[in-house]
Amino acid sequence: MSTASFAFQSDVIRNTQKVEKLKNYFHKSFEKPDSLKYRNLFFEAFPNSFSELDSLYGYNDGKAGPLYDEGVDHIIVLFNKLDSIPDSIYFEKLINVSFEGSWDADAINYFQHGLHQRSLEKPELLFSLLQNYPDKKVQSFFHFFYDGVHPPFEEIPADFQNLNSQYPTLYSLMKKEFTSALSKNKH
């Protein structure tokens, strides 16, 4: 077996294992008395990148990902509402999954909606974590944050505007992506 074939087969096995873990942890996360344990395990198993989120929950090249039908439950019902994970750890995952992301219907939209909600609940935490990333990553994050068929915001959220003086570089990068998304998506 060639190295490329072995690597591909290993990826398929890992992907299948991840799918089964996410399904199992989701169902067990609503059972007492271990629901908290399984919610935390679900969070750990949840995708860590946009490409992984899209490959598991998205719809690409005319084919649904292996968890496409579970998107509503996994993302809206559980992931977006997890409150057992420390905020900084939860936000790091939100940020990492958002890098290189772009809007799409269904699961990506569900994730993006949760991203908006959580970010507006704790904008200071979001900005304090984003300041640790290179400008290109920050732009990529805000590109995804504001991307959509119809702009998710008609103006920069007030809670973000209030952080302009504290995080001028981040604010400038954010404003650039907001303006770009707004002009691209205006109908």
N, C-alpha and C positions, 0 to 999 in steps of 0.2 A: 504494500500500500504506500502510495506517495505521501510525502509530508503534507501537501495541500489537501489530499483526500482525508488524511487523518485529522487535520485541523478542522475541516468542514464537518466531519462526523462528530468530533468533540463538541463543536458549536451546537449542532443539532441536539445532541444528548443534553448539554447544559440548558438549552432553551426548553426542551421538553420537561426537564426536572424543575425548572423555574416555573413553568406554567402549572404543573401539578402542585408545587408548593403554594403558589398564589391562590389557586382554587381551594386547596385544603385549609390554608390559614384563614382565608376569607370566611369559609363556612364555620370554622371553629371559633372565630372571633366573636360570634354571637351566642356561644354556648357558655353557660355558667359552669363551673367557677373559674375556668381558665381563659376567659375571653380577653383579658388584658394581655396575657402572655402571647396569645395568638395575634392580637392586633399589632403588637410590637414585632412579632416575626413577619407578619404581612408587610409592615413598613420596611423592614430590612430587605425583604425579597422584592419589593416594588422596584421598578426600573430606576436606574441611576443616571440615565442619559435620555435625550430626546429620541435618538435612533432606536434604543431599546423599547421605550414606551410605544413608539410608532410601530415597531415590528411585532410587538405583542398584542397591542390593542387597536392598531390602525387598520386601514383598508388601503392596500397598495397594489398597483398593477392588476386590478380586477379581482383581488383575492383578500379575504378577511384574515386578519391576524388570528392566532390561536385563541386569544382572549377577547376578540372583538365583541362577542355577544355578552360578555361579562363586564364591559366597560362601565355601564351605568352603575351596577352594584359595586364593583371594585373601586371606581374613582369617585363617583358622586356620593354613594351611600357610606363608603368607609374611608378611603384615603383623604378626601377633602375635609372630612369631619374628625379625623384623628386628633385627640387631645391628650393622649397618654405619652406622646413623644415630646421631649424638651424642645422648646421653640427654636433654639439655635440649630439643633440637628434637623428638625423638620424643614426649616428654611434653607439649610444647605442643600437638602435634596431637591426642594423646589427650584432653587437656583441652578443646580447642576442639570436637572432635567430640561430646564428652559434653554440652556445654551444650544445654539444651532437649530432651534425650533422654529417652526412656522405653523400658522393656523391651519387647521383642517377640521372637518366636521366630526361629529361623534366624540370618540374618546379624547382626542387632542383638545377639542373644545371643552369637554368636561374638566380636563386637567387645567386648562387655561382659566376657566371660570373660578376654580378653587384657588389658583395662583392669585387672581385679582382680589378675591375676598380676603385671603390671608395677608397679602401684601398691604392692603388698605387698613387692616386691623393693627398691623405693627410695622409701619413704614420706617421708623427709626431703626429697628432691628434689620430690616431688609437692606437699607442703605449702609449700615455699619458693616454688614457682611460683604456687600458688593464692593466696598472700597478696597477689599483685599485682593481683588481680581484685576487683571490687565484691562485696559480700556476696550480692547476688541471683545473680550468676554462680556464686559458690562453692556456694550452696544448690542451684542448678540442677545443678551437677556432681555433688554428693553425692546429689541426688535420683536421678539416673541410676545412680550407682554402686551404690546400695542397692535400686533398683527391681527387681521381678521377681514372677512368679507365686508362687514360694516364695522367702522371703527368702534371699539368697545367703549371709548371715551371721546367725548367731543372737546374736552379740554383736559389739561393735566390735572389730576386729582389734587385738591387743596392740600391734603396731607403731604403730598410730594412737594408741592410748591413751598410749603413751610420749611422744607429741608434745604432749600437753595443756598442759604448763607452758610450752613454747616457743612454741606457737601457740594461745593460749587462745581467741581470737575464732574462728579457723578450726575449732577443736575443738568449740566450742559450736554453730556452724552445722552441722557434720558430724553431731553428736549429735542435733540436732533432726531432720535428714533421716533418720537411721538409725531413730529412734523412730517417725517418721511411716511409714516403709516397713514397719517391723516390725508396727505396729498395723494397717496397711492390708492386709497380706498374710497375716496369721495366719488359719489355717483351723481 
